[in-house]
């Protein structure tokens, strides 16, 4: 019995697009949830809450500086 089946260029394009889309989705999922999954699998290790050393101090200092500037700006307003 003869089979007259073939894959035309459109079918190959759809297959290639599906493979590339699946790979892109897998990479984005790993990027988004990879750290959470890694930390849950490595439950016996302890992890610091901060990703980079010194990051929290600069953010806190910047926040305090912005709050001080806002308070100073509020007191310097001229009456209308």
C-alpha positions in Angstrom: 0.0 0.0 0.0 1.3 3.4 -1.0 1.1 6.4 1.2 1.2 9.8 -0.4 1.9 11.9 2.7 4.4 14.8 2.8 5.2 17.8 4.9 4.8 21.1 3.0 6.8 24.2 4.0 3.9 25.5 6.0 3.9 22.4 8.2 7.6 22.7 8.8 7.2 26.3 9.7 4.5 25.5 12.2 6.6 22.8 13.8 9.7 25.1 14.0 7.5 27.9 15.5 6.1 25.6 18.1 9.6 24.4 19.2 11.0 27.9 19.4 8.0 29.2 21.2 8.2 26.3 23.7 11.9 27.0 24.3 11.2 30.7 24.9 8.4 30.0 27.3 10.6 27.5 29.2 13.4 30.1 29.5 11.0 32.8 30.7 9.5 30.4 33.3 13.0 29.5 34.6 13.9 33.2 34.8 10.7 34.1 36.7 10.4 31.1 39.0 13.9 29.6 39.0 15.1 31.2 42.3 11.9 30.2 44.2 12.1 26.6 42.9 15.9 26.4 43.7 15.4 27.7 47.2 12.5 25.3 47.9 14.6 22.3 46.6 17.6 23.4 48.7 15.6 23.6 51.9 18.6 22.6 54.1 20.6 25.7 53.1 20.0 29.1 54.6 19.7 32.1 52.2 20.1 35.8 53.0 17.1 38.0 52.2 19.2 40.5 50.4 20.6 39.5 47.0 23.5 41.9 47.0 25.5 43.0 50.0 24.9 46.7 50.9 21.9 47.0 48.8 19.5 47.5 51.7 21.5 50.3 53.3 21.7 52.4 50.2 18.0 52.0 49.5 17.1 52.9 53.1 19.4 55.9 53.1 17.9 57.1 49.8 14.4 56.7 51.2 15.3 58.7 54.4 16.9 61.4 52.3 13.8 61.7 50.1 11.6 61.9 53.1 13.7 64.6 54.6 13.6 66.6 51.3 9.8 66.2 51.2 9.4 67.5 54.7 11.7 70.4 54.1 9.8 71.3 50.9 6.5 71.2 52.8 7.8 73.8 55.3 9.2 76.1 52.6 5.9 76.7 50.8 4.7 80.3 50.6 1.2 81.2 51.7 -1.2 82.0 49.0 
